[in-house]
Amino acid sequence: MLNQLINLSKEAKDKHIENKKFFDKLKKKQPKNLDYIMLDLHKAEFKKTDCLQCANCCKTTGPLFTSADIERISKHLRQKPQQFINQYLRIDEDQDYVLQNVPCTFLESDNSCFIYEVRPKACAEFPHTNRKKFHQITDLTLKNLAICPAAFNIVEEMKKKIQL
């Protein structure tokens, strides 16, 4: 898996300009059924991808924590929201709550998540390849291609399926 992730970073970098151009065209000439295409590609990829074999997102990036996330997770951990914030979070340059450190504090040695059933919305939706109005998050997707092998594969299939 480590070699795959090293190659992923290099491949994403090598294809960055190509992918950026593709996404720019996609924004200008968006297929009517784009969200359905993305949902199908997402489902197909995650039938063969096991995130527990990778967990690179948890090892290298931290999610944003919404107020609802903080309330839900702190309740689960039997803490007051402010205790949770003080123990695990910091405010970033965009004034968002994020983890104090990566890898994620809640990542277990087997790549499972200690708070999986109450994890942040950003984690539950990662890599965001099945979101509605996909064309609006292409900049985020470009970043995720270097982190998530599944996202990379989905975009490669997307480029084959959608001719612009």
C-alpha positions as CSV (number, residue, x, y, z in Angstrom):
1,M,0.0,0.0,0.0
2,L,2.9,2.4,0.8
3,N,4.3,2.1,-2.8
4,Q,0.8,2.7,-4.2
5,L,0.4,5.9,-2.1
6,I,3.9,7.1,-3.2
7,N,3.0,6.4,-6.8
8,L,-0.4,8.1,-6.2
9,S,1.2,11.3,-5.2
10,K,3.5,11.3,-8.2
11,E,0.7,10.3,-10.6
12,A,-1.7,13.0,-9.2
13,K,1.1,15.6,-9.7
14,D,1.9,14.4,-13.2
15,K,-1.8,14.6,-14.2
16,H,-2.6,17.8,-12.3
17,I,-2.6,20.1,-15.4
18,E,-4.6,17.5,-17.4
19,N,-7.1,17.2,-14.6
20,K,-7.4,20.9,-14.0
21,K,-8.1,21.5,-17.7
22,F,-10.7,18.7,-17.7
23,F,-12.4,20.2,-14.7
24,D,-12.3,23.7,-16.2
25,K,-14.1,22.3,-19.3
26,L,-16.5,20.4,-17.2
27,K,-17.6,23.6,-15.4
28,K,-18.2,25.3,-18.7
29,K,-20.0,22.4,-20.4
30,Q,-21.5,20.4,-17.7
31,P,-23.4,17.2,-18.7
32,K,-27.0,17.2,-17.4
33,N,-26.5,13.9,-15.8
34,L,-23.1,14.6,-14.2
35,D,-24.2,13.8,-10.6
36,Y,-25.7,10.4,-11.7
37,I,-22.5,9.6,-13.6
38,M,-20.4,10.5,-10.5
39,L,-22.6,8.4,-8.2
40,D,-22.3,5.4,-10.5
41,L,-18.5,5.8,-10.7
42,H,-18.3,6.3,-6.9
43,K,-20.4,3.2,-6.2
44,A,-18.4,1.0,-8.7
45,E,-15.1,2.1,-7.2
46,F,-16.1,1.6,-3.6
47,K,-17.3,-2.0,-4.4
48,K,-13.6,-2.8,-5.0
49,T,-11.9,-0.3,-2.6
50,D,-11.4,-1.0,1.1
51,C,-10.6,2.2,2.9
52,L,-9.3,0.2,5.9
53,Q,-6.4,-1.0,3.7
54,C,-5.4,2.6,3.2
55,A,-6.7,5.3,5.6
56,N,-4.3,7.8,4.0
57,C,-6.9,10.5,4.4
58,C,-6.8,10.0,8.2
59,K,-3.0,9.8,8.2
60,T,-2.3,12.9,6.2
61,T,-5.2,15.4,6.5
62,G,-7.6,16.5,9.1
63,P,-11.3,17.2,8.6
64,L,-13.2,20.3,9.4
65,F,-15.4,20.0,12.5
66,T,-18.8,21.7,12.4
67,S,-20.7,22.7,15.5
68,A,-23.0,19.7,15.0
69,D,-19.9,17.4,14.7
70,I,-18.5,18.8,17.9
71,E,-21.8,18.4,19.8
72,R,-22.3,14.8,18.5
73,I,-18.7,13.6,19.1
74,S,-18.3,15.3,22.5
75,K,-21.6,13.7,23.7
76,H,-20.4,10.3,22.4
77,L,-17.1,10.8,24.4
78,R,-19.1,12.0,27.4
79,Q,-17.4,15.4,27.4
80,K,-18.6,18.9,27.3
81,P,-18.1,20.4,23.8
82,Q,-15.5,22.9,25.2
83,Q,-13.6,20.0,26.7
84,F,-13.5,18.2,23.3
85,I,-12.4,21.4,21.6
86,N,-9.6,22.0,24.1
87,Q,-8.4,18.5,24.0
88,Y,-8.5,17.7,20.2
89,L,-9.1,20.8,18.1
90,R,-7.6,24.1,17.0
91,I,-8.8,27.0,14.9
92,D,-7.1,27.2,11.5
93,E,-6.4,30.2,9.3
94,D,-9.9,30.0,7.8
95,Q,-11.4,30.2,11.4
96,D,-12.5,26.5,11.1
97,Y,-12.1,23.9,13.8
98,V,-9.6,21.2,12.7
99,L,-7.6,18.6,14.5
100,Q,-4.6,19.8,16.5
101,N,-2.5,17.0,14.9
102,V,-2.4,14.5,12.1
103,P,-2.6,11.5,11.9
104,C,-6.1,11.7,13.3
105,T,-6.3,11.2,17.0
106,F,-9.1,8.7,16.5
107,L,-7.4,6.5,14.0
108,E,-6.7,3.0,15.4
109,S,-3.7,0.8,14.6
110,D,-5.9,-1.3,12.3
111,N,-7.0,1.8,10.3
112,S,-10.4,1.8,11.9
113,C,-11.9,4.9,13.5
114,F,-12.6,5.0,17.2
115,I,-15.5,7.4,16.6
116,Y,-16.7,6.0,13.3
117,E,-20.4,6.0,14.1
118,V,-20.3,9.7,15.1
119,R,-17.4,10.8,12.9
120,P,-17.3,14.3,11.4
121,K,-19.5,15.0,8.3
122,A,-16.3,15.7,6.3
123,C,-15.0,12.2,7.1
124,A,-18.3,10.5,6.3
125,E,-18.5,12.3,2.9
126,F,-14.8,11.9,1.9
127,P,-13.6,11.8,-0.9
128,H,-16.8,13.7,-1.9
129,T,-17.0,12.1,-5.3
130,N,-20.7,11.3,-4.9
131,R,-21.8,14.7,-3.8
132,K,-24.5,16.6,-5.7
133,K,-23.3,19.5,-7.8
134,F,-20.0,17.8,-8.2
135,H,-18.9,20.5,-10.6
136,Q,-18.8,22.9,-7.7
137,I,-16.1,21.0,-5.8
138,T,-13.6,20.2,-8.5
139,D,-10.8,22.2,-6.7
140,L,-11.3,20.0,-3.6
141,T,-11.3,16.9,-5.8
142,L,-8.0,18.0,-7.4
143,K,-6.5,18.1,-3.9
144,N,-8.0,14.7,-2.9
145,L,-6.6,12.9,-5.9
146,A,-3.1,13.0,-4.3
147,I,-4.6,11.6,-1.0
148,C,-7.2,9.0,-2.0
149,P,-6.6,6.2,-4.5
150,A,-10.3,5.8,-5.0
151,A,-10.8,9.4,-5.9
152,F,-7.9,9.2,-8.4
153,N,-9.5,6.1,-10.0
154,I,-12.9,7.7,-10.1
155,V,-11.6,10.7,-11.9
156,E,-9.6,8.6,-14.4
157,E,-12.9,6.7,-15.2
158,M,-14.8,9.9,-15.4
159,K,-12.4,11.3,-18.0
160,K,-13.0,8.1,-20.1
161,K,-16.8,8.3,-19.7
162,I,-17.3,12.0,-20.3
163,Q,-15.8,13.3,-23.5
164,L,-15.4,17.1,-23.4
